[in-house]
Every structure is written in structure tokens, then in C-alpha cells.
Amino acid sequence: MAEAIYEEDNIRTLDWKEHIRIRPGMYIGKLGDGSSPDDGIYVLLKEVVDNSIDEHMMGYGKQIDIEVKEGKVTVRDYGRGIPLGKVIDCVSKINTGGKYDSKAFQKSVGLNGVGTKAVNALSTIFTVSSIRDGQIKKAIFESGELIEDCPIEVSNEKNGTIITFVPDKTIFKHYAYVQEYIQDQIKYYAYLNSGLTINYNGKRFLSKNGLLDLLDDKTDTDQLKYPIIHLKGEDIEVAMTHGNQYGEDYYSFVNGQYTIQGGTHLAAFREAIVKTLREFYKKNFDTTDIRQSIIAAVAIRVQEPVFESQTKTKLGSTNMSPDGESLKVFINDFIKENLDPYLHKNPAVAEALLKRIQQSERERKDMAGVRKIANERAKAANLHNKKLRDCRVNYNDEKHPRHLETTLFITEGDSASGSITKARDVETQAVFSLKGKPLNSFGLTKKIVYQNEEFNLLQHALNIEEDIDNLRYNRIVIATDADVDGMHIRLLLLTFFLQFFPDVVKKGHLYILETPLFRVRNKQETIYCYSEEEKQEAIKQLKGKPEITRFKGLGEISPSEFGRFIGENIQLEPVVMKKESKIEEMLAYYMGANSQERQLFIIDNLKVEKDEVKASEEVEEGV
């Protein structure tokens, strides 16, 4: 083996934009294609909007205009505008920005001076304009390189900053914005900044009641055990209630940043709720009984927050400020001093909350024996050899550079699972093999999860029996055939997750695998098509009479071909819960006693020729 040369000529110094483009993950987390809410294209948008939000927090600008069309993003605020002589520096020089001056931005999200520079470097086109006191300064960049430094001109526009960018398709491959993800992001900004108006693609977002509006928006009020409790103080706001769902549902924020992975503030809040309620009811309730079915939102503002990643999705700070009081003590004192008197003043709410805790206690004790037997069965079934082909990386191993790539494919049949198993990346991709159609769990209690072998083994594979926070994989991908049976299996699995583990869906972990329906090829080229329209385009492109193969099942796709569709070019459709979606109503419609409506839904949503689908009569009635 030849000895590697290591001399002075091998040492390189990268400028700021080169380093960001070569190592984008260091600055914005994972890249992704837009199918996940924490993909890079949403981080780029957030970095720009965060600056506008910080201006509003400082008392400048009550409106932000956002437009996202065909991959082009424009954000316009009405704050003070960047000082005209520093416009170029602020978007192209690392460690340059106004947030280092703590007097100007006491409780900002971004303090590292990187945000807009990363957006600039990772965009094919990036334009920044600043309007201040009747003057405008504009600069245009391509991939971080300044191509036009416009002179300062007179302007009659209102003060503020305008940034336009287009994410680089060579970095964010096959990307597309999911409108629901952007709207959720914008709603959080509105909830956390009462009085701020955000206009997005013609829609207006404004909140008057903060986190109370958030929970009201996110919950079915008919299913709540008591009216939403809303508590607000200096640097902290809380809203909470209990529902009928399984698990715990939280929305946590720091300085306006949605911390989807929680952190020290959420852990302190969960502890404070347990401690306060135990003291109020004078009974040592089990922790899980108090927090079962809770729905809550907590937002705090701290000085110089420390996050555990560049994308700021998990708080690591233990103090309210570098030299201030304990964050844990601050949150505990606030909950004790506000929730306790609230319950004393509202005895009906206190009684309803007590009944919910007692109900959870009864259900837990009733389940104890069933869970013990189910756990023994799972061990006896030799899960890891019989049903699961696991991967090496764990989603919870946040120090591993690829933990966000961890994926579990749920598929049915030996052929399909065999193909995926042979084609997968063993580091980050696992396969769970179903045996036939799952049980229709609509209307059943969680006991069935332990009594049904498939469901029991699936929850063990996912590691979500005790807590959704223990989830073994970041992405759970339903991979079924593109036929009536495949669509029905998909609905049955969706029912399982929505019924028993809704947080898996709400937190953006559940996806549908898109696989090609056709292969069109000649001797020179092969094109894989995901729809009838793409097939027709491929035929025109290849001309003549190319060979056309119709994939009716995943098992018909060879392992060598499958590698194309579950690797870098994977196409995933996220399962998204919209505002108007109510789980009970959805499940009743799709999985209740209405087989004809369900059959029409399945047929209408299949991406296959209508003639094939109409000929099929294989949809079962509520099975």
C-alpha cells in the first residue's frame, strides 16, 4: 500500500462559504428533502424569520410578510433594518451581527452570528435589502459569493429588511416544501408573540391569547376533561389540560424557538406538575398516572440559552441566565405559585383533573398483568431474529452523526421484506416484517396492543412501550404494495398509531414510502416512474418502443433496484395531522362500519390505472 503524502500542500484553509457548503450539517442539521419538519430547508426559513422575530421582541415591527412559491422564499419585516454600512457583512461574515450586544438582544434565539450566513452559502441565489430612514441598500449573492453590491439609493418604503433566497438543489436534492410544516412553524411564532401579524402566502396569522390559542388549535375541545388552564408570568407562559388520548403531548419553546426535542425546561416542567399536584391532592400519585393524557405547552425566555445542537431543537441550559437562578427552581416555583391557587379557585377543574388521574391509575393497574405476560411473549418470540432486522445506530444516540437517519421500514410479506433487507443501509435502516394484515384496532383499548402478537412486537421494536421519548428510530416508514390490499394495510397501521401512539404522528415520525409503479427502459437508459403521467413522459423521452414493466408489488422490485429507492433518492410522503383533523372522527370514517366509503377512499387514492382498481373487490369490511 502506497504511503499517503502529508505535506504543506495538503493543508487547506476554507473560507466561510466553502466550509458551510462542504459541511452543511454542522450549521443546519440534516439536509433532507422537505418530507420531515426538521429538514434543512425549513431551518433556512427559520434562521431568516428568527431575525425578524427578534426585531419584534425588541419592540420594532408588528408585521412580517412571508412568501414561499416554487422553492423561492421571501421574508419581509418592518423592524429597524440592518445598518446600511453593514448589510453585506451581516450576511457574509461569520461572527458578525447585532446579537453580540446583549443590550440590543437580551433574550434572542440566535447568538452565534451564523444563521443568515448559512442561508446565503446554501442558496443558489440570495438577496438582502435593508431600508432605513428613506434609504435602501441591496446586495445579491450566488452560493455565498457576492455578485452585485448595489449603491445606496433613496426609498419611500417603510423601514425593515427583505431577504429572498432559493435553496441550492445540488445540496437539498429533490426537495419540496410541505405547506403544513411551514404553517405550523408560523403559527408557533404567532402564539409566542401576541400582537404580531404574520402574512404567509395570502393567509393571515395572529394570536391574542398565546399558548391558550395553541392548545385550542391543537386539541378537540369536546375530548378534554376540563377547560384549558392558562398561566402567564414574566419570562414564562404555560397552558395545560388532560384529554382521552394515550401518552403525553407537549409543545415547548425557548425564546420563541420550538424545541421539538424538549430539553431541561420541559423536564423541569414535567417534574413541577407532578410535585405540585401531589401536594395539592395530598396523595403520592404515580408519576405516569398524573401525566397520562396530559396536553401542555410551556414557553420560557432565558438569557444566552445553550442548545444541544446548531438547530436549537433541545435546550441544555440549567440557568435562566449565565449568572442567574436555576431554571429548574424558576419553573417549579412558578407552577407551585400559580397552579395551586388556580385549582383552589376552580374546584370543578380540580375535581375533573383528580378523576382523570384516578382513571389513569385504574387503567395502569388493570394493565399490569397483561403487560407482564406480553413482555414474556415478546422475549419468547425472539423478536430480533423473527420479525426485526435491526440497524446499528439508535435515534436516541444524539452524539452519533447519523442518528437522524435511523429508519424502520414496516412491510408485509417475505418477498418485500427480503428485498428491502438486502438493499438497506445496515447502519441506519431496519426492517420489521408483518405477517398478513394487522388487526383493525379502531375502538379497542390499549390492552389489545399487548394481547395481539403483531402489535406487541411492533411496539417493542419501536421501543415506545414506556415513553415516546425512547423511540428507537427517527423515521417509521410504512412500505406496502400499490394495490387495494396494500392501501388497506396502510390504513390499518395508521389506525394503530393514531389510536395508541398519536405522538408518533404529531411529532413527524411517520411516513409512507413512495416506490415506482413503472420501469421504462431501452438499451441505453432506464427511467423509473411514480405515476401514469411520468410513464407517458418517459415513453416520449426514450422514443420508439421501450420495454415497460409494471411493478404490482414491492416483492417484484429486485434488491439491486430497491437500493435506488431507499437510499439517497428515497421519496417519503409524511403523514401530517392538519388542524381540522380530529382523530376520533378520522378513525370512525376510515375504519368504522362504513366499508363502502372506505373502499371509495382507497380506490381514489391509489396511484394505479383506474381500470385495474375498479376490477378489484378485495377491500374487507372493518377487518
Secondary structure by P-SEA (a helix, b strand, c coil): ccccccccccbbbbcaaaaaaacccccccccccccccccaaaaaaaaaaaaaaaaaaaccccbbbbbbcccbbbbbbcccccccccaaaaacccccccccccccccccccccccaaaaaaaaccbbbbbbbcccbbbbbbbccccccccccbbbbccccbbbbbbbccccccccccccaaaaaaaaaaaaaacccbbbbcccbbbbbccaaaaaaaaacccccccccbbbbbcccccccccccccccbbbbbbccccccccccaaaaaaaaaaaaaaaaaaccccccccccccccbbbbbbbccccccccccccccccccccccccaaaaaaaaaaacaaaaaaacaaaaaaaaaaaaaaaaaaaaaaaaaaaaaaaaaaaccccccccccccccccccccccccbbbbbbccaaaaaaaaaacccccbbbbbbccccccccccccccccccaaaaaaaaaaccccccccccccbbbbcccccaaaaaaaaaaaaaaaaccaaaaaaccbbbbbbbcbbbbcccbbbbbccaaaaaaaaaaaccccbbbbbcccccccaaaaaaacccbbbbbbbcccccccaaaaaaaaccccaaaaaaaaaaaccccaaaaaacccccccc
